[in-house]
């Protein structure tokens, strides 16, 4: 839990990190990812074992928190909050590690990894489509997380 709290504290201080054109709201971005990934279905488990509405892998989960990975597939509000914080912490880490961060590139890093987001030649059509869907939803002024 200690890692999660430290990561969450960093995420909240960077939740509106200034970019050259406009700030990125990581809470909103996490909500968009949940919508694209699972339509907010917290119980969904992916093909590779990803869990929660955010489809978090066990590797990412363990990197961001000491809490039990099984929480990621739970339905309680506590478990949903942990998954949301893990997602935001991971998005913040992606933001720090990618070149020229944008909503599209952060979503791409979330789905395909930082190295893919930093090298356009490695981006598949499917991953580019994912990043575009997240960005479109993020930019939709009527979307309310």
KAKACOR-V623247 format. One record per residue. N is the residue number from 1. RES is the residue in one letter. PSI is psi in radians with two decimals (none if undefined). D_FIRST is the distance of its C-alpha to the first C-alpha in Angstrom with 2 decimals. Layout:
# KAKACOR-V623247
n=N res=RES psi=PSI d_first=D_FIRST
n=N res=RES psi=PSI d_first=D_FIRST
This chain:
# KAKACOR-V623247
n=1 res=X psi=-0.49 d_first=0.00
n=2 res=X psi=-0.81 d_first=3.79
n=3 res=X psi=-0.75 d_first=5.51
n=4 res=X psi=-0.78 d_first=5.08
n=5 res=X psi=-0.72 d_first=6.24
n=6 res=X psi=-0.77 d_first=8.71
n=7 res=X psi=-0.73 d_first=9.86
n=8 res=X psi=-0.66 d_first=10.30
n=9 res=X psi=-0.74 d_first=12.20
n=10 res=X psi=-0.75 d_first=14.28
n=11 res=X psi=-0.71 d_first=14.95
n=12 res=X psi=-0.53 d_first=16.19
n=13 res=X psi=-0.39 d_first=18.42
n=14 res=X psi=0.13 d_first=19.79
n=15 res=X psi=-0.39 d_first=19.98
n=16 res=X psi=0.90 d_first=23.70
n=17 res=X psi=2.28 d_first=24.34
n=18 res=X psi=2.29 d_first=28.09
n=19 res=X psi=2.92 d_first=30.01
n=20 res=X psi=-0.68 d_first=33.75
n=21 res=X psi=-0.76 d_first=34.66
n=22 res=X psi=2.78 d_first=31.97
n=23 res=X psi=2.73 d_first=28.30
n=24 res=X psi=2.25 d_first=25.66
n=25 res=X psi=1.89 d_first=23.52
n=26 res=X psi=-0.48 d_first=20.27
n=27 res=X psi=-0.82 d_first=19.70
n=28 res=X psi=-0.75 d_first=23.20
n=29 res=X psi=-0.72 d_first=22.79
n=30 res=X psi=-0.72 d_first=19.78
n=31 res=X psi=-0.67 d_first=22.00
n=32 res=X psi=-0.71 d_first=24.86
n=33 res=X psi=-0.75 d_first=23.01
n=34 res=X psi=-0.69 d_first=22.07
n=35 res=X psi=-0.77 d_first=25.75
n=36 res=X psi=-0.72 d_first=27.10
n=37 res=X psi=-0.88 d_first=24.82
n=38 res=X psi=0.08 d_first=25.13
n=39 res=X psi=0.66 d_first=26.79
n=40 res=X psi=0.42 d_first=23.54
n=41 res=X psi=1.83 d_first=23.70
n=42 res=X psi=-0.27 d_first=20.16
n=43 res=X psi=-0.08 d_first=21.48
n=44 res=X psi=2.34 d_first=23.07
n=45 res=X psi=2.18 d_first=22.35
n=46 res=X psi=3.03 d_first=23.92
n=47 res=X psi=-0.61 d_first=26.40
n=48 res=X psi=0.29 d_first=23.99
n=49 res=X psi=0.17 d_first=21.26
n=50 res=X psi=2.53 d_first=19.54
n=51 res=X psi=2.86 d_first=17.82
n=52 res=X psi=3.05 d_first=17.40
n=53 res=X psi=-0.39 d_first=19.78
n=54 res=X psi=-0.03 d_first=18.64
n=55 res=X psi=1.02 d_first=19.40
n=56 res=X psi=2.30 d_first=16.35
n=57 res=X psi=2.78 d_first=17.03
n=58 res=X psi=-0.62 d_first=14.94
n=59 res=X psi=-0.82 d_first=15.30
n=60 res=X psi=-0.76 d_first=13.93
n=61 res=X psi=-0.87 d_first=10.99
n=62 res=X psi=-0.49 d_first=10.10
n=63 res=X psi=-0.54 d_first=10.96
n=64 res=X psi=-0.32 d_first=8.65
n=65 res=X psi=2.78 d_first=5.29
n=66 res=X psi=-0.07 d_first=4.75
n=67 res=X psi=2.77 d_first=5.46
n=68 res=X psi=2.29 d_first=9.23
n=69 res=X psi=-0.47 d_first=11.55
n=70 res=X psi=-0.43 d_first=13.89
n=71 res=X psi=-0.52 d_first=12.11
n=72 res=X psi=-0.34 d_first=13.62
n=73 res=X psi=0.17 d_first=17.01
n=74 res=X psi=2.98 d_first=16.68
n=75 res=X psi=-0.18 d_first=18.72
n=76 res=X psi=2.72 d_first=17.04
n=77 res=X psi=-0.63 d_first=16.28
n=78 res=X psi=-0.82 d_first=12.66
n=79 res=X psi=-0.68 d_first=12.35
n=80 res=X psi=-0.69 d_first=14.48
n=81 res=X psi=-0.70 d_first=12.48
n=82 res=X psi=-0.81 d_first=9.29
n=83 res=X psi=-0.72 d_first=11.97
n=84 res=X psi=-0.77 d_first=13.66
n=85 res=X psi=-0.67 d_first=10.93
n=86 res=X psi=-0.76 d_first=10.49
n=87 res=X psi=-0.83 d_first=14.28
n=88 res=X psi=-0.72 d_first=14.76
n=89 res=X psi=-0.71 d_first=12.69
n=90 res=X psi=-0.70 d_first=14.84
n=91 res=X psi=-0.69 d_first=17.91
n=92 res=X psi=-0.73 d_first=17.45
n=93 res=X psi=-0.75 d_first=17.29
n=94 res=X psi=-0.76 d_first=20.37
n=95 res=X psi=-0.77 d_first=22.04
n=96 res=X psi=-0.49 d_first=21.77
n=97 res=X psi=-0.27 d_first=23.08
n=98 res=X psi=2.68 d_first=25.96
n=99 res=X psi=2.44 d_first=29.43
n=100 res=X psi=1.11 d_first=30.74
n=101 res=X psi=2.44 d_first=27.79
n=102 res=X psi=2.97 d_first=28.88
n=103 res=X psi=-0.79 d_first=27.53
n=104 res=X psi=-0.86 d_first=29.42
n=105 res=X psi=-0.61 d_first=28.19
n=106 res=X psi=-0.75 d_first=24.49
n=107 res=X psi=-0.69 d_first=24.91
n=108 res=X psi=-0.77 d_first=26.80
n=109 res=X psi=-0.67 d_first=24.14
n=110 res=X psi=-0.74 d_first=21.52
n=111 res=X psi=-0.60 d_first=23.96
n=112 res=X psi=-0.18 d_first=25.77
n=113 res=X psi=2.72 d_first=23.98
n=114 res=X psi=-0.72 d_first=24.56
n=115 res=X psi=-0.64 d_first=27.68
n=116 res=X psi=-0.75 d_first=29.30
n=117 res=X psi=-0.51 d_first=28.64
n=118 res=X psi=-0.17 d_first=30.24
n=119 res=X psi=1.68 d_first=33.25
n=120 res=X psi=-0.50 d_first=35.16
n=121 res=X psi=-0.40 d_first=37.31
n=122 res=X psi=-0.11 d_first=34.46
n=123 res=X psi=2.11 d_first=33.70
n=124 res=X psi=2.85 d_first=35.00
n=125 res=X psi=-0.67 d_first=36.62
n=126 res=X psi=-0.79 d_first=33.96
n=127 res=X psi=-0.67 d_first=31.09
n=128 res=X psi=-0.68 d_first=33.25
n=129 res=X psi=-0.69 d_first=33.91
n=130 res=X psi=-0.90 d_first=30.22
n=131 res=X psi=-0.68 d_first=29.66
n=132 res=X psi=-0.71 d_first=32.77
n=133 res=X psi=-0.76 d_first=31.77
n=134 res=X psi=-0.80 d_first=28.43
n=135 res=X psi=-0.75 d_first=30.38
n=136 res=X psi=-0.77 d_first=33.11
n=137 res=X psi=-0.74 d_first=30.82
n=138 res=X psi=-0.70 d_first=29.01
n=139 res=X psi=-0.11 d_first=32.47
n=140 res=X psi=1.94 d_first=33.78
n=141 res=X psi=-0.30 d_first=34.30
n=142 res=X psi=-0.15 d_first=34.43
n=143 res=X psi=2.16 d_first=30.96
n=144 res=X psi=2.01 d_first=28.72
n=145 res=X psi=none d_first=25.10
